Amino acid sequence: MLDSSKYDVEVLTFGRRGGMADQMEALGVKVLGPWFEGARILVHRRLRIIRAAIALLRVFCNFFIRRPDIVHFFLPESYLIAGPAALLAGVKRCVMSRRSLNQYFDRKPRYVKKIELWLHSKMSAILANSQVVAEQLIHQEKCDHRKVILLHNGVDVDFGKGERSLNFSKEFGVFEGEVTIVMTANLIEYKGHHDLLDACAELKHLNWRLLLVGKGIGSVENALMQQAQRSGIGQRVRFLGGRSDVQKILPHCDIGVLVSHEEGFSNAIIEYMASGLPVVATCVGGNLDAVVDGETGILVPAQNPKAIACALEVLIEDKVKRLSMGRRGEERVAQNFSQGKCVLGYEKIYDELSKKEPHLSDTGLLASDYMLNNM
């Protein structure tokens, strides 16, 4: 959390205030929801342009009246709407955070990419949460490398520690002697759940249980349930839905998995590691920043169930290796991905931008420097 005595922070949202709004306000952060929060008509596909116009007017009014020193955009929608609004309102220092790979351009109209590329040139700083994201910004989107800053996500280093409070066997049907595999990710196609189920179907001879934590999106959950049943592993797979108590679940588990086809930087992986779990993850995006192959986990090719099965088999059968990788993962999170280090990074950037003549290289976080100084 940024020092509230040093920064006056407001958060503007385009959708609902969200589950953390009350918690943020209790810490002194003002959270402003949309003017017509909950009005379903404004999110209808055919009327999104009306919603976008209202959102742009709202943020423009806020920026023009409040005259913020720095405006920071997270996620593409806020960048596309609030970016032009901030420039029109005369905001002098704007920052954008890219939290994912840029493959989403392929799924959007062409004008989205054109607007983003134009906005990049107007930013005071552009933040990337993984090395691959930074490389895309510099080499594919031609961002000024002097403005691109690598700042990894951070988690509480005590995440999942001292939380063995669940009656795990009763609540989730996990029995003594079973190796518990967990994947925390919403049930979205590109997260690769179907690859994981295919992999687990190859491991029927081993004693394991799979917990899938994440909200079901559309028909994907039903399709995955049917796949598990067809593969003969339906009784070993539990769909837990969206949970707010992941920190209580992970300490009871043995292996953390993330087999996405694409990824910016996953908090799930560093939460696994903070909880002492070895990780099986695909070689995509920020997974390569987080997991040290052979030390804190095993990296596998994306969309390769056989490779996933082989990695899981190694860890299921070797408890000593699981525990050793888990300990190294905890150490790596404490050193590189702590919440404190992440917050300090934001403070350095904001402090530097607040100067009349900022020199971002003083933050020590320039992506171009980082690429020459791997962790």
Salt bridges, closest charged atoms under 4 A:
ASP8 OD2 - ARG66 NH2 3.47
GLU10 OE2 - ARG66 NH2 2.88
ASP22 OD1 - ARG17 NH2 3.20
GLU25 OE1 - ARG17 NH2 3.16
GLU77 OE2 - ARG51 NH1 2.67
GLU116 OE1 - ARG98 NH2 2.98
GLU141 OE2 - ARG98 NH1 2.88
GLU141 OE1 - HIS120 NE2 2.73
ASP144 OD2 - ARG146 NH2 2.92
GLU171 OE2 - ARG243 NH2 3.36
GLU178 OE2 - ARG209 NH2 2.98
GLU189 OE2 - HIS194 ND1 3.91
ASP195 OD1 - HIS194 NE2 3.55
ASP195 OD2 - HIS261 NE2 2.69
ASP245 OD2 - ARG243 NH2 2.84
GLU262 OE1 - ARG107 NH1 3.73
GLU263 OE1 - LYS191 NZ 3.14
ASP289 OD2 - HIS152 NE2 2.77
GLU313 OE2 - HIS205 NE2 3.32
GLU330 OE1 - LYS161 NZ 3.24
ASP351 OD2 - LYS6 NZ 2.85
GLU352 OE1 - LYS355 NZ 3.16
